[in-house]
Amino acid sequence: MERLPYLKLALASIALGTIVSILMMQYDWMGDAASTAAGPIDTLMDVSIIISSFVFAIVCVALGYALVKWRVKPGDEGDGLPIHGNTKLEIVWTLIPTVIVLFLAGYSWVVLNDIEKEDPNALTVNVYSQQFAWTFGYPENGNKWSEGVLHVPVDRQIDFRMNAQDVIHSFWVPEWRIKKDNVPGITTDALITPDKVGTYQLICTELCGAGHATMRAQVVVQTQEEFDRWVKGLESEVPEDLLLTADQAIELERQIQEAEQGIDGSGVDETSAENVDQS
């Protein structure tokens, strides 16, 4: 069998990979950055794009060479040669992806550890999500409550503690990069340090019902002094029902249904044993 032109194939792959990488890096995939985590995450994304570009180039060059070199000649209707395989090639194409995956996994781990280092001076903000609205509590400031508008100080780590009241939602401010699910029955955490003053948008990125596309909130990043003035001006405290655990909320609903003689006064108690799916 004719020996493959490995050097030419390698040079062609490098050339194509370089061209694809340059083209792919011309686009700002992540958009504006406004948190300390954005830089490391964007760099990880760029590295992944470059590696993927060269993998794509190797596959395209190998496929193109095979199509040209071993294409069926016009009129040839015979069977191909009974080739057993190439053990070395199979080892190579298994080993290379394994090394790439392990490298990216290790790099991602390092980035994650870096952006999740907890600051003892972090500000705690409770995030409450429900169809189809965001509300926020500030336990360090008298548990004050804000509906639909999130204010945070710049250059200070924020410990967002997220609670879903009904279904799964997802907390995401694109400029901060961090995305975290809000899951009913548990509290999830996200550590984010905004580093640019400005107004942004909080978006729910988990399909949560018919009004999912409208589930947004304004995010205001301001100086510590401006934040202190704003939070002092809040008058309402977090409603007690938002502070309940999932079990406590179910028990409260049961008590309400008992007092109202079932669902909306119908006499049907959806929490009774015969009306609950035991499967």
N, C-alpha and C positions, 0 to 999 in steps of 0.2 A: 504493500500500500504506500502511496506517495506521502512523504513526510509533510506535515502541516507547516506553513510559514509562520511560526509562532512569533517571531520578532515583528513581522509586518502586521500581524493581527493585534499584537500588543500596542504598537505605535498608533495604529488606527483607532484602537479603543481609547488610548490616552488623549488623542487629538479630539475625538468626538466627545469624550467625557468633559474635556476642558471647555469646549464650545457650549455644550449643554449647561454646564455649571455657570458659565458667565451669563448666558441668557436667563437662567432661572434666578440668578442673584440680582438681576436688574429690577425685579419686582419687590415691593415692600409687602411681604406676605402678612406681617403681623400688625401693621399700622402704627399709630402713635404709641409711645411708651410713657407711662406715668407712675411706675413703681420700681422699687429696687430689684424686684424679681424679674422685671421685663428684660433686662440686659442678658443675664445668664440663660433665660429661656429662649430668647431670640438667637443667641449664639448656638445653642443646642439645635435649634431648628435649622440654622444655616449649615451646620456640620452635617446634619441628616440629609439635607437637600443635595449637598456636594457628593456625599457618599452614594446616594441614590442615583445621581446623574452618571457616575462612573459605572455603577452596576448596570444601569440602563444601556450605556454605551457598549459594554462588553457583550451583553445579550444581543444587541442590534448588529454588532460587527460579526459575531459568530453566526447569527441567523442569516445575515446577508451573504457571508462567505459560503455557507452551506447551500443556500438557494442557487447561487451562481455556479459553484464548483460541481455540485452533484445533482443538478437539475436533470430531469428525464429528457432525453433527446427526442425530437419529433419522430413519431412512429414506433418508439420503443414501448412494447407492451409486456415485456418480460418482468419476472420477479427480481427484487433486489437481492444482493448477496447475503447469505446467512451469517451475518456478523454477530459474534458472541457479545461484544461490548468492550468497554475500555475501563478497566478497574482504576487506573490512575486518574482518568478524567472524572470518574464518579467520586473519587475521594476528594479531588480538588474542588468540584462544585458543591460538595457538602461542607468541606472545611472552611471555604471562604465565607459563605453566608453565616456560618456558626461564629466565626471570629468577628464579623461585622456586628451581629446581634449582641454578642457578649460585650464588645466595646461600647456600643450605644447604651446598653443596659447599665454598665458601670459608670459611664459619663452621666447618664440621667440620674443615677443614684447620688453622685457627687453634687449635681446641681440641686436636687431635691433637698439634700441635707443642708446645703448652703442657704436656700431660701426659706427653710423651715426652722432656722435657729430662733429660739424664743428670746425676746427682749424682756427683762424684768419690768421695764417701764411701759409695757404694752397697754393700750387702752382696750377695754372689753366693750364690744357692741353686740347685743343680741339681735339676731335677724329672724323675723317671723314671716313665713311665706304661706299664703293661702290663695285659693282661686278667687280672684286673679289680682292680687295686690301684695305689696311689700310694706312691712312696718318695722320699726327699729326701736330697741330699748337701750338706755344708757344706765346700767346698774351702778356705775361709779359716780353718777350725778343724780342721785335720788330716784333712780329707775325711771327717768323721764322718757316720754314716748313720742315718736315722730311717725306720722303716716305719709308714706309715699315720697319722702325726701330724706336722704342719708347725708349727714354732715360728719366729716372726719378732719382731724388736724394733719397738716403736711409734715413729712419727715418724722413721723412717729408710728411705730408698729401698731397695727390694729388686730386684735384677736376677735374675729367674727365667729360667734357661736350661733349656729343656724338650727332653726326648728321649723319643721313643716307641720301645718295644722290639719292637712287633709290628704294630699297626694304628694308624690315626689316632685320637687321643683329643683332648679339649679341656679346658683348664684354666680354671675359673671359680669365683670366690668372689663370690656376688651382691652383697655389701656393698661389694666393691672395684670393681665394674662391669666391669673389664677381663676380656676373654675371649680366649684364644689357643689355637690348635690345636697339638697335639704331633704332628709328622709323622715317620714312620720315615725314617732316613737323613739328616736335617738337624736342626740345633738352632735352635729359635725362641726369641725373647726377649720378655719382658714386664717393663716397669718400673712398679712399684707402690709407693706410700708409704702404709702403713697409718697411720691417725691416731687410732684408738680402741682402747684395750685391751679385750680380750674373746675369746670363743671363737666361731668361725664354722665353716662347712662348705665344703669344697672338693668341687665336683661336676664329673663328666665330662659334657659336653653334646654329645658326638659319639657317635652310635650305634656302639658298638664290639663288639657281640656279645650273647650271651644274658644275661650278667651286668652289662650296662651300667648298669641302674638301681641296682645296689649299689656301683658304683665311686665311693666317697666317702672323704674323709679329714677328720680334725679339724684345724682351724687355730687356733692359739693366738697371739694378739698380746699381748705383755707388755713390760715395761720392759727397757731394755738390760741392766741388772744381772741381772734374772731370766733373760733369754735367755742371758747368758754362763754363768750357773750351770748352766742346763739343758744347753747344748751341751757343756760340760765333762764332764757326767755320762754322755754317750753313750760306749758302749764299742766298738761296731762301726764299721768303715770301709766305704765303698762297695765292694761286691763287684767284682772285676775284670771280670766279664763285662758289667757295666753300663757300663763305661768304654770298651768296644770300639766302633769305628765299625761301620756296617752291613756294609761289606766284610769287616772283621775278624771280625764275628760269623758271616758266611756261611762264611768259611774255617775258623773254629773248629768249626762244625757239620760241615763236610766231613771234618775230621780225626777228629772223634768217630765219625762214621759209618764211616769207614775202620777205626778201631780196633775198633768193635763189629760189623764185617762187615755194614754196611747198617743200615736202619731197624729198631731194636729187635731186632737180630740176625737179621733176615729174609734177609740177603744182598742186599737191594735198596738200591742207593745212589741216593738221590733227587737228588744233586748231579751225577751223571754225565751226559754229553752226551745219551745216548739217553733219559734219563728227565726231561729238562728241556724244556719247551715253548719251542722256538726262534722261534715266531711273534712 
